[in-house]
Amino acid sequence: MQSNNKTQKDSPFFSEFSYDDAFRTMETECDDIVIPFVNYFYNEDYDESAQISRLRNEHFIEHEDQSDEKRITDSHFKITQNGVSKIYHIECESSTFDNSILVRLFEYDSQIALDESETEGTILRVRFPYTGLLLLRRSNKAPGRAEVIIQTPKGEISYDVTIMKMSDFTIDRLFENRLYLMIPFYIFNYERQLKKINMDDDKTEALAEEFRNIMDRLDEELDNGKLSALSHNAIIRLTHKVVYKLSMNHEKVQEKVGGIMGGKVLDLPDFKVFREGKAEGLKEGEKERQQMAQEIKEGEKERQQMAQEIKEGEEKRQQMADELEVLKRELEQLKKDKS
């Protein structure tokens, strides 16, 4: 088994990434799949005009011994629409749910609230984010919702932690609600069955066929304009990474399902190309903007020069008119003197 794992890790498709890295990558790179995810998660109604701003995701948690520990949130962002802004904090959790997760969420939320705090005279106003938790692994202990209650000298206040469980979603439900951000983790719904699937060729082929269909449906969403090319690329690549890693101990599943998806990944443009293309597009746009600004500046300079020439011409015309008036009066005076 060790030699097999060594061979798998030597594969170009293997990477030492955690599952929350996949979530963080999509949240950071793919606005068009974050918006429908937040809409479903929090019953919001954001449309394409909503603007996403990524916020600081590194926080330092102070322990009782005065030491600091750096923690990185999976997602911390602000969405603004029609002048109204809301801050969101969502964690993607691959561990089995327990109450320590709520403690960690509150630690993050507290740091986020301090980051967003405002001081008005002797008043410190803190703003807690809309908090959520996506649980990847099936668990009977996982609740449908959670609540954080804060006891203060003036009484209790509380806020909800929205929880979604991957096991509650079929692939049809994910596509129907445009929850593309969750597709890379769909393989977790089969985690407990992977050993049996790996021992049965028919079941292995059935699972492979399901992922073929998922890839085809993603292509259709791209063709229909429901997915950007960047998000389409990211979802497929990250789905492959998650499947490859989760099936490390199930050779047939990894060979069949991973092989199909690996071939698909090889046909895709490099994820980096999209980012570079986007950066290049912004660079070209900025270049054109600067060029237009320069042309406007030069046009304004020419306009001012023409205005100056017109002004000087008017002054010269007035001077000539004044001189002509003087000559006219002198001529009239000469006529009077002769008479």
Buried (B, 14 or more C-beta within 10 A) or exposed (E): EEEEEEEBEEEEBBEEBEBBBBBBBBBBBBBBBBBBBBBBBBEBEBEEEBEBEEBEBEBEBEEEEEEEEEBEBBBBBBBBBEEEEBBBBBBBBBEEBEEEBBEBBBBBBBBBBEBBEEEEEEEEEEBBBBBBBBBBBBBEEBBEEBEBEEEEEEEEEEBEBBBBBBBEBEBEEBBEBBBBBBBBBBBBBBBEEBEEBBEEEEBBBEBBEBBBEBBEBBBEBBEEEBBBEBBBBBBBBBBBBBBBBBBBBBBBBBBBBBEBBBEBBEEBEEBEBBEEEEEEEEEEEEEEEEEEEEEEEEEEEEEEEEEEEEEEEEEEEEEEEEEEEEEEEEEEEEEEEEE
